[in-house]
Amino acid sequence: MNFKEILAVVAEDFAAVDHFIMNHLDSRVPLIMQVGQYLVEGGGKRLRPLVCLLSARATGYQGTQHILAAAIIEMLHTATLIHDDVVDESDLRRGRATVNSAWNNATAVLVGDFLISRAFQLIVSLKSQAIAEIMSDSTCIIAEGEVLQLINQKDPDTTEQRYMDVIYGKTAQLFVAATETGAELGNPIYREAMKNYAIHFGAAFQIIDDIMDYTSSSEEMGKNIGDDLAEGKPTLPLIQAIKAATPDQAQLIKEAIKTGGLTHLDEILAIVKNVGALDYCMLRAQEESQQAIAALDTVPDSIYKNALIGLAELALKRTA
């Protein structure tokens, strides 16, 4: 399945999520509404609300609360992106200026805070203790993942396990919140299956994202090539390259991670490719994708389950 075919499975639900978000970014503060409109217009694939919708339908849900749940997930995701861009001092996302670049850091932080607060207002309206626990636990785990990433930053001795701990928390956890919430609405006996799907799907997604930092163009990614290296982030391509490279090459990469910056970007790009680090990362992403698909074995067959499988397969083919 391609992405359009997957989206078509829940097209009406997906459109309803967009509509809901647009109608719930209202505020008595004009700046919040202005930034909110800017963020909505910025688009994105909205994968997290999509897997929430698919999870709910795949587990038998027939109501409409999954629309609200998916919108909450997207608000929380947008808030984390805004805060990420401040921490990383990024000026480009999805091919557009980041909020901190278009306005300033203070505006970005406070609008991100507003989105989190609005999301939790909406969580209350779901009137589900189980979903409130899923969402609140996930936001804490995501924050922990962000701090772990900060600890790893500019540390060339970061291990693959420490890297995986970050992405299981920082990236995968909101997918977990999305699928667990969907299953809670549909049939809670499938929550564990959906959780495991999301953990491994999120990991595959992030590993491919980190590969793209060394293989794609700025136009494809919507951000600058080498951003991770410039920020001193020891992602899996660099961790594996250090293992496989000659001592001199490994030292060059370690120094680049320690200092940040792109002085030796071209040379490091060549090393990462030539020592097979990207091939290794692709194998790890494939393993995670396969584990995501296997996690759905106990879920009844349906077009929604097939769409979730299709997303796990597409995660390996993405270029943006």
C-alpha positions, 0 to 999 in steps of 0.5 A: 500500500502507498500512503494515499491508499493507507490514508483513504482507509480513514479519510473521513476520520482524518479530515475530521481531525484536521477540522477539529484541530482548526476549531480548537486552537482558539484563544483570547490571545491573538498571537496564539491563534496566529502561531496556531494557524501558521502551524496548521498550515505547515502540514506534515503527514500527521502519522501519529493521529493516523495510527490512533485512528487506525488502531481504534478502527482495527480494534472495533471502535465504532464511535467518534471519540477517536477523532478527539483522541487523534487531535490531542495526539497531534497537539502534543506532537506539535508542542514537542516539535516546537520545543525541540526546535528551541532546544536544537536552535533549528530554523527550518522544519518541513521546509518552513521557518520554525516558530522560534525563527519566525517569531522568537524562542519565548513565543515558541516555548509559551505557545508550545506550553499552550498546546500541551495545556489545551491538549490536557483540557481535551483529555479531560473531556474524554472522561476516561481514566485509562486514556488520561493515564496513557496520555500523562504517562507518555508525556512524562516518558517523552520528556525523559527521552528529550533529557536523555538526548540532551545528556547524549549530545556532544558525547562521542561515547554514546552507545547504541543502547543509549541511542535506542533508549532515547528513540524509544522514549522521544519518538516511539512513545507518542506513537504508543500513546496514539495506538494504546488510546485507539485500542482502549477505545476499541477493545483494551485486550489489544492494547499490549499488541498495539503498544508493541507495534508502536514501539517498533514502528516508532524506532524504525521511523526514527532510524530512517530519519537519522539515515536521511540526515546523511542521504537526502537533500534539504528539499526532500527533508524540509530541514538542513543536511547534517543538522544532527552532526551540527548539533553534536547528536550521536545518532546511529549512523555516527555510532556505527561509523565510529565502530567500523572506521579506521582509528583516524576516521573514528577520531575525526567523527568523535571530534565533530560530535564533541564540538558540533558544527559542519567543518568536516561534513563532506569527509564524514558523509563519505566515511559514514557511507563507505564503512557500511554504517548506513547499510547497518542502520537500514538492517536495524530499521528493517528489524524494527519494522518486522517486529512492529508487523509481528506485534499485530498477529493477534489483532483481527484481520481488517483493512485497518490492520492492513493499513498499519502493516503498510505504514510499517513497511513504508517507514523503510522507504520514506525520503521525507 
